[in-house]
């Protein structure tokens, strides 16, 4: 049986999900146009103004990619016009592994949002996402002899 060549960046890309060090997501409501979810991704070593190579390549997805946004230079992100209900936020950043975060947006209590890490169900007070760990990448070329 021939060995299978795998590219770790390709395999790992699906696993770079948010690891939240979050308490509560900031949610605001607009006039009948849904809610806004605001948060921040904090990558170690990025500094106050961020490290352009690390911050600019990160993307944040909502509900499996139905909505995608990118980070501002300060690491903050927003999703606008979000309906009430339960949503999943994931962060993809090359070189880092993030845990997905479940966000519950309440229609009964406008502005009331609960966020929790999916790995340990820890409730977050502020939506600040930090990577669980750095990822190492390499490629194996099995076509060379």
Secondary structure, DSSP 8 states (H G I E B T S, - for coil): ------BHHHHHHTT----B--S--EEEE-SSS-EEEEEEEE-TT--TT--HHHHTT-EEEETTTTEEEE--TTSEEEEEEE-SEEEEEEEEBTTEE---EEEEE-SSSTT-EEEEETTT--EESS-EEE-SEE----B--TT--
